[in-house]
């Protein structure tokens, strides 16, 4: 199963673009920071990642202000160039 849920801050938002099929697409950079437990020890989890919304999700994400915090759900996949991962947001929680 490939499903991810993340509470994150919108730190960057690209311009709306359109896929070859004519669907709107919006790229974001999301940042997350929290405390988690690993091997019974507290650990600070911190990350920044690329994300994208396609179709109606792109339109919904375009209304989010920079610096705002939201809960996102979706799946992970490789970037087109094969370098790194991208989080495809499919749901807002």
Protein Blocks (a to p, Z undefined) as FASTA:
>chain_A
ZZdddddddfbdcdddddfkopacddddddddddddeehiacddddddddddehjllmmm
mmpcghiacdddddddddfkopacddddfbdZZ
